[in-house]
Amino acid sequence: MHIPSIIETKRDGGVLGDEEIRSVIGAYTAGEMPDYQMSALSMAIYFNGMTMEETASLTRAMLDSGEVFEYPESGPRVVDKHSTGGIGDKVSLVLAPLLACDELWVPMISGRGLGITGGTLDKLEAIPGFRVGLSREEAMAQLEKTGVVMMGQTADVCPADKKLYALRDVTATVPSQPLIVASIMSKKLAETLDALVLDVKFGSGAFMKTGGEAESLGSAMQAVGEAMGVDTRVCYHTMDEPLGRAVGNALEVVESIETLKGGGPEDLRRIVIALAKEVSSADESQLEGWLDDGNAWRKFQGMVDCQGGDSGALEKLVDVQRAPVIRDITAEHDGIIIAVDAETIGRCSVSLGAGRSKADDVIDPTVGFDQLIKVGTEVSTGDVLGRVHATDEAGANLGERALREAIRCE
Ligand code: URA
């Protein structure tokens, strides 16, 4: 295999064969193909796309790079959800334990922050001690015990996505349909699911900017899932303003805990219930009940305990993970909030330290925004539009500028 020729074929708009794609993924996973060649190939795919056959080959090659989950014959139904990514999208943290209340098994393999969007693993790691790097055996044992596990790609499970995901994050090659399909579906197929719901986002804070792009992505993922025998549902949600009122790793865990205890922002709870209904046999009032009566919260605490996290720290996470500077940003005039631009807030969160610009950047779990105002709210001068959490005054200034730019009040 001559890797420069494969990159050249894609650069010039050609189509790669199954064997070529398998060789590339095999070599990259084994450390025999350097990041600079994979970066070049990813950028060529970003610009020239892939056919459905190439996308299926890429997904299959990435799936085959690691182990897949296997369950006992008489085990419970195995379900999961995956989002294509958005700002303030903490749905997984609430949904996975909620589904486990329905005696389903939820073996959720997630990713870290990607581009301007936050990642479930970075959020979970804001909980002191929480381990996301579980082996398949550890994950299976935990499913038997609590019905829910939230983990990352490892050297054994989805290793190709683990490497490629981190590379795409810092090489501006995330918003590519075939790369997103293969990344998401290789993880979900490794879970050997009975049913999957995909939450496809579109809008300023999503990788797909229009409904048309989102539909094309959703149908491609559904086709791959169905071809592999997984009952695959797709839901579409806008991502023009952040989901909920918090953006940033620890801040989003705090908001998830509020939601798991029956409170939390209304838009977050609505999406959680809508997605849960797609893969659970429980009806809406039962699902609402598990949030309101503390069952989902207890499942979450149990999962945190199993994965080495300090569940006692959960209720005081605001203090445990407190940024040095917290500044209220207030309205300068009366009016109605017309827009809260998710992309501007996502970009600023990354600059504050909540995401990465280089592969080895270390995440700051404390920074971000909370108490964000929602579109449609009437405000008076002096009302809080949001709070910025930063490491220093310069960061708080940056956050204030971004928030004022993001919010339109008329
Ligand atoms: N989520 C993933 O797991 N991969 C992507 O490429 C985008 C969102």
Residues whose N, C-alpha, C, O or C-beta is under 5 A from the ligand:
A	BS01	URA	S83 T84 G85 G111 L179 I180 S183 I184
